Amino acid sequence: MSQYHIAGVRPFGCISVAIAGFVRVLRRRIAVMRSRRRRNALGSIAVGIVAALAIAGIGLTAAWNFGLVPASVVSQLPLPTATRLVEPSASPDSRATPTTATTSATASAPVISPSAAPTPAPRRALANDSANRYLQAWQRNRFPDMYRMLSKAAAQNIAEDRFVGRYQAITVGASINSLRYQMPRLLEPAADVDRVEARFTVTFDAARLGEFSEENSLPLVFENGDWRVEWMPGLIFRDLTPDRTVRFFPENPVRGAILDRNGVPLAAQGKAVTLGMIPGRIKDQNLVVTEVSKFLGINPDVVRRKLADAKPDWWVPLRDFPLDRVADLNARFAKIEGVFAEEKDSRVYPHGQAGAHVIGFVSPVTADDMKTLAQKGYEEGDFVGRGGIEIGAEEVLAGVRGGRLVVQTADGDTARVIAERPARNGGNVRLTIDIEVQKKAEQVLGDQVGSIVMMDPRDNSVVALVSRPAFDPNGFIFGFSDVEWKKLSDDPRRPFQARANMSTYATGSVYKVVSIAAALEKGVFRANSMFDCNGKWAVLNPRNPMGDWKPQGHGKLDLAQGLVESCDIVFYEIGHKLDQLDSRILPEFTHAFGFGEPTGIQGLKESEGIVPSPDWKKRVLRQEWFPGDAVNLSIGQGYLDATPLQVANAYAALANGGVLRTPLLIRTIIPGDGSPPREFKSVEKRRLPVSGQNIATIRDALKRVASTPSGTANYAFQGYAKSIAAKTGSAENQNPDAHAWFAGYGPAEEPSIVVIVMVEGGRLGGTVAAPLGRKVFEIVLGK
């Protein structure tokens, strides 16, 4: 029996079986092809071919593994050139003949093995990459990473903490906010070169100096398989050596002034007097501590700590005072050695409380301020605006900080000026406020809590903007005593609140000009439409009718007379009819008059207020809009909230014939660099959606409010020589007493002044706010 016969299987039996299987599978697939469409059949044939080849492959592999296929046959198969057939290893007890045959077969079949690839030489580090890594670390202020790239010799010359500390000190001292670099692609040196220099340019962005650039060269040395930086101080700034230092000399600008419309200073750089001590000149410390603490109203321990922390020749400031106190201070401490009064430059507010909420105040920067202001060059001890125009025009008033950055020798001489920028003084801001009118208006309001707004409708300029109670901004310069600060901070009337532009209230009946405008424009009523007011309105709830401010009612009156007498029943009807026509009409007219949005006054923060509408109520309160919401809105109640400034702006639009504009507060900015002044004007926002004829109807009714016996402001304006258009209001709110409103302009025919008076808890507009309004008119129109 042949050595290739195993278990009755003939030579090449496995191959025959594989081929037969291949043929059977192929025939089945052909049959499938005949019964299916050509596309599916072709796919089946492909699958069959793959399956048959797999079967053949399995058979062939089995045949070879069991020694059923001669090696000579295998050697003639088209095998891949990169593949090796690995034969079974012979066991120790194998017979000689099969082993010889196997060996012979292996020898006769060429075995092709992949040639061994040569081991590549290690790639040399690129000097260009190392230079970029170093400069990128500098750009990101990663100074420890920079130090780790130093050459061995450089690292021996400077410790890491000294290296990092020097970079940090220069970054902070020169007020460097950021830097960026540019480096041309470095031509890599030959393999036998171990030193190279990379040219680069660094552009610094510094708070006080702006942008400035340095061109330099970065020396690199090849050590331990990488390029290292041969560092020297001159890599920070040229000409810097180990014995030289970088010094920054700041130059501070003078803060600009705030002026009234006539150029009168409201806030300016002036003189103050500082009470202070020099410890080394004190002869009797107990006497100094006792007298100073008594005079300033502070704990004696505070004075003792200040002395203990100071060196003998230090100047220890205690408190600043207005310049007019210098004689008093000198007399008070003339015989107490070591205590002095010295003059200094200071921010001053010559008019004290007058206009405080408009002008604002300054105070020293805080740690939180420095998170953003440090990038603009502010430093500890600098002052920054905190309210009113002082903060609203901070960029203009503060000016631009400057200075000189130099390389200085050990002797204190300047070796090189790295960069410099002169300081630019702050600009002056001239307002439309008339400080004398402002003071008189504040006197009219007195100690009552509320506000007064005065505007000229011809150019929409703000003449006075009063909020009471108030505060003296000089206290933030000279310091408040403990008693003074406690009085201000504990006052429930909130004296720091800018009520004219930041507080919002229900407007009451001064809003009714909006309702009547919407009624006339939408045609739901005409000026002569008649109403019958008996003091009750039961349309929405017969069981609980809504009432009028006049319980007995106003009797029969037309639409215009309804505004004159401020009849609530007339306006309930307006609100209800408009809501039936379209619930969005009245809210849209309210927005058109400027409510529910900032007025756009420049330099002051302001509240937007609230205009209720179906969309607003659903979005904010998650509630549906009801007819009662429109009825409440028609008389200026419900969810409506507005600032006195918004009310003034709306009446200014009526006074000028129907144009809503931004209030004008900043008239001129006079730059500190001597460039031409910038003038500002009021900006038109929109025309009121009211015809000229209907505006004339409203204006005629407002005139009768102050000039006819039935008008709600007639009590206040009886006998007044000037013709005034007016409206009063008493707005219910969360407080027990209603807010008292007055709104008007004069002269009625050619308006030159709009006056708004709002007294919190004043109860009655006609008898409380309107008389104050008359006094305000008298300031500018005369008696």
C-alpha positions, 0 to 999 in steps of 0.5 A, spaced: 500 500 500 502 506 498 504 511 503 499 516 501 493 511 502 490 512 509 483 509 511 482 507 504 482 514 501 486 514 495 491 519 493 488 526 492 482 523 494 481 530 499 482 534 492 477 530 489 472 531 494 473 538 494 472 539 487 466 535 487 463 539 492 465 545 488 461 542 482 455 541 486 454 547 489 455 551 483 450 547 479 445 549 485 446 556 484 445 556 476 439 553 478 437 558 482 439 563 477 434 560 472 429 561 477 430 568 479 432 575 475 439 576 473 441 580 478 439 576 484 442 570 480 449 573 479 449 574 486 448 567 488 453 565 483 458 569 487 456 567 493 456 559 491 463 561 488 466 563 495 463 557 499 466 552 494 473 555 494 472 555 502 470 548 502 476 546 497 481 550 501 479 546 507 479 540 504 486 542 501 489 544 508 486 537 511 490 533 506 496 537 507 496 536 514 495 529 514 500 528 509 495 526 503 498 531 498 505 530 495 510 536 496 511 536 489 504 538 488 504 543 493 510 546 490 506 548 484 500 551 487 500 559 486 501 561 493 502 568 495 510 569 495 510 572 502 506 566 505 510 560 509 507 553 509 509 551 516 510 543 517 508 539 523 514 538 527 517 531 527 516 527 534 522 523 537 520 516 535 518 518 528 520 513 522 526 514 518 522 513 511 516 518 513 521 523 516 526 523 510 520 524 505 518 530 509 525 533 509 525 532 501 519 535 500 521 541 504 527 541 501 524 541 494 519 546 495 522 553 495 520 557 501 520 565 500 521 569 507 520 577 507 527 580 507 529 583 514 528 591 514 534 595 516 533 598 523 533 606 521 537 610 525 534 615 530 531 621 528 535 627 530 530 632 534 529 639 530 531 645 533 525 649 530 520 644 534 524 646 541 524 653 539 517 653 538 515 649 544 519 654 549 516 660 546 509 657 546 510 656 554 512 663 554 506 665 551 502 661 556 506 664 562 508 657 563 515 659 566 516 652 569 516 649 563 520 654 560 525 652 565 525 645 564 528 647 557 534 650 559 541 647 558 545 644 563 550 651 564 544 655 564 540 652 569 546 652 573 547 659 573 539 661 575 535 657 580 528 655 578 524 659 583 529 665 581 527 664 574 520 663 575 520 669 579 523 674 575 518 672 569 512 673 574 515 680 577 516 683 570 509 680 567 506 683 573 510 690 574 509 691 567 502 690 567 503 685 561 496 682 559 498 677 554 504 676 548 504 673 542 510 671 538 513 670 530 518 666 528 521 664 521 522 657 520 529 655 522 533 652 517 535 645 521 543 645 522 547 639 519 548 633 524 555 635 526 553 642 528 550 642 536 549 650 536 544 654 532 540 661 533 533 662 532 530 669 530 524 671 533 519 677 535 515 678 541 509 683 541 507 684 548 500 687 550 500 691 556 495 695 560 499 701 561 503 701 554 499 698 549 502 694 544 510 694 543 515 689 540 521 686 541 526 682 536 531 677 539 535 671 538 534 664 541 540 660 542 540 653 542 545 647 544 544 640 542 544 636 549 542 629 551 539 628 544 535 634 544 536 642 543 536 646 549 536 653 551 542 657 553 538 662 557 540 669 559 536 675 562 537 678 555 532 673 552 526 677 556 528 684 554 535 686 550 540 689 554 538 686 560 543 682 564 544 679 571 546 685 574 541 690 571 533 690 572 527 692 569 523 698 572 516 700 570 514 708 572 507 709 572 504 715 569 497 717 571 492 721 568 487 726 571 480 724 572 475 728 567 470 733 570 463 732 570 459 739 568 452 741 568 449 745 561 452 751 563 459 748 564 459 749 572 463 743 575 459 737 578 465 733 580 472 735 578 479 734 581 480 739 586 484 739 593 483 736 599 486 736 606 489 729 609 489 729 617 495 724 618 501 722 623 509 721 622 510 716 628 518 719 629 515 726 630 510 724 636 513 726 643 506 724 647 503 717 643 498 717 649 496 724 647 496 723 640 491 717 640 486 720 645 485 726 641 485 723 634 481 718 636 476 723 639 476 727 633 475 722 628 470 718 632 474 711 632 476 706 637 483 708 640 486 701 638 485 703 631 490 709 631 495 705 636 495 699 630 497 704 625 502 707 629 505 700 630 505 698 623 509 704 621 516 706 620 518 712 624 519 716 617 512 714 614 506 718 613 500 715 616 494 718 613 488 718 617 482 721 613 481 726 608 477 733 609 474 738 604 479 743 603 475 749 607 477 745 613 484 746 613 484 752 617 480 748 623 485 742 622 491 746 623 488 750 629 485 743 632 492 740 632 497 745 632 500 743 639 500 736 638 506 734 635 507 729 630 500 730 627 499 734 621 494 736 616 497 736 608 493 738 602 493 733 596 489 732 589 482 729 590 476 728 587 471 733 590 463 734 589 462 741 590 454 741 590 454 735 595 447 732 595 445 736 589 444 731 583 448 725 587 444 720 583 445 723 576 453 724 578 454 718 582 461 717 586 467 714 586 471 709 591 477 705 591 478 699 587 476 692 590 479 685 589 473 683 585 474 690 581 481 688 579 479 681 576 477 686 570 480 693 571 487 690 572 488 689 564 486 696 563 492 699 568 488 700 574 492 699 581 490 698 588 488 705 591 486 707 584 478 710 584 473 708 579 466 710 578 460 707 582 454 710 580 451 715 575 455 718 570 461 716 574 460 709 572 456 710 566 462 715 563 468 711 566 471 710 560 471 717 558 473 720 565 478 715 567 483 717 561 488 712 559 494 710 564 501 710 561 508 709 563 515 708 561 518 701 561 526 701 562 532 697 563 536 700 569 543 699 571 545 697 578 547 705 579 540 707 577 541 709 570 537 708 564 540 703 559 534 702 554 527 705 554 523 698 552 517 702 551 513 708 553 506 711 553 504 718 556 498 718 560 492 721 557 487 725 561 480 723 562 475 727 558 470 732 561 463 730 560 458 736 560 451 734 561 444 737 560 442 738 567 442 745 570 445 744 577 441 751 580 434 748 577 436 741 580 437 744 587 431 748 587 427 742 584 430 738 590 428 743 595 421 742 592 420 735 594 424 736 600 424 730 605 418 726 601 420 720 598 420 720 591 422 723 584 422 729 580 423 729 572 424 735 568 425 735 560 425 740 555 421 737 549 424 741 544 430 737 544 428 732 549 434 734 554 434 732 561 434 739 565 433 736 572 433 729 575 431 728 582 431 722 587 429 723 594 432 721 599 439 722 597 446 722 600 453 726 599 458 723 594 463 726 598 463 721 604 466 716 599 472 721 598 473 723 605 470 718 609 463 717 613 463 717 620 460 710 623 454 714 625 453 717 618 454 710 615 449 707 619 444 712 618 445 711 611 445 704 611 439 703 615 435 708 612 428 704 610 427 709 605 434 707 601 437 713 600 442 710 594 436 708 590 436 712 583 428 713 583 427 717 577 430 712 573 431 705 577 424 705 581 418 702 577 411 703 579 404 703 577 402 709 574 395 710 575 391 715 571 397 719 568 397 713 563 390 714 561 393 718 555 395 712 552 388 709 553 384 714 550 389 715 544 388 707 542 380 708 543 381 714 538 385 711 533 382 704 533 375 708 532 371 704 538 370 711 541 370 718 538 372 725 542 364 726 543 362 719 545 358 720 551 358 716 557 354 715 563 358 715 570 354 713 576 360 711 580 359 703 579 361 699 573 358 692 573 359 689 566 364 684 568 361 682 575 354 685 576 355 682 583 361 686 585 362 692 580 368 696 579 368 703 582 370 710 580 375 714 584 369 719 585 364 714 589 357 718 586 360 718 579 361 724 574 354 723 571 354 724 563 360 726 560 364 725 553 370 721 552 375 728 552 371 730 558 373 723 561 380 725 561 379 731 564 375 729 570 379 722 570 373 718 570 375 711 571 368 708 568 370 711 561 376 708 561 373 701 564 369 702 557 375 703 553 379 697 556 373 693 555 372 695 548 379 694 546 380 688 549 373 685 545 376 688 539 383 685 540 386 683 546 393 686 544 391 693 542 392 696 548 399 693 550 401 694 543 399 702 544 403 702 551 409 699 548 409 705 542 409 710 548 415 707 550 413 703 556 416 696 558 423 698 554 429 702 556 428 710 554 435 710 551 438 715 556 445 715 555 450 714 561 445 712 566 442 705 568 435 704 568 429 699 569 425 697 563 418 696 567 413 691 565 407 692 560 402 686 561 399 683 555 396 676 553 403 673 551 407 676 557 402 673 562 402 666 559 410 667 559 411 670 566 405 668 570 403 661 566 396 664 566 391 666 561 389 673 559 382 676 562 378 682 560 379 684 567 387 685 565 385 690 560 380 694 564 386 694 569 391 696 564 386 702 561 387 706 568 394 704 569 393 699 574 394 691 574 401 689 572 403 695 569 410 698 572 414 704 569 419 709 571 418 716 572 423 717 566 419 713 562 412 717 564 416 724 562 419 721 556 411 719 553 409 726 555 415 729 552 412 726 545 405 728 546 408 735 547 412 735 541 407 733 537 408 725 537 415 723 536 418 719 541 425 720 542 431 718 547 432 723 553 438 727 552 443 727 558 450 727 556 450 734 551 458 734 550 464 730 551 471 734 551 476 729 550 482 729 554 487 729 548 485 735 545 481 732 540 475 736 537 469 735 542 463 730 540 456 733 541 450 729 542 443 729 540 436 726 542 435 720 537 428 719 534 425 712 536 419 712 533 412 716 531 407 715 536 401 711 532 396 717 533 394 722 528 395 729 529 388 730 530 387 725 535 394 728 539 390 735 538 384 732 542 388 729 547 392 736 548 386 740 549 383 735 554 390 736 558 390 743 558 383 743 561 385 738 566 389 744 569 384 750 567 377 748 568 373 747 575 372 740 573 379 738 572 383 734 577 389 739 577 385 745 577 386 746 585 393 746 584 393 751 578 388 756 580 391 763 578 397 761 575 399 765 569 402 760 565 397 755 561 399 748 563 397 741 560 397 736 566 394 730 568 394 727 575 394 720 578 393 716 584 396 709 583 394 703 588 400 699 590 402 694 595 403 699 600 397 702 604 397 709 601 397 710 594 403 713 590 401 720 588 403 722 580 403 729 577 405 729 569 404 735 565 408 740 560 408 748 559 406 753 556 401 748 553 401 751 546 408 752 545 411 747 551 418 748 553 418 744 559 415 737 561 414 736 569 413 729 572 412 729 580 412 722 583 411 722 591 411 715 594 405 714 599 403 721 597 395 718 596 392 723 592 395 726 585 391 732 585 392 735 592 399 732 593 403 731 587 400 737 583 401 743 587 409 740 587 408 740 580 406 747 580 412 749 584 417 746 579 414 750 573 415 756 577 422 755 577 423 755 570 416 759 567 416 764 573 410 765 577 
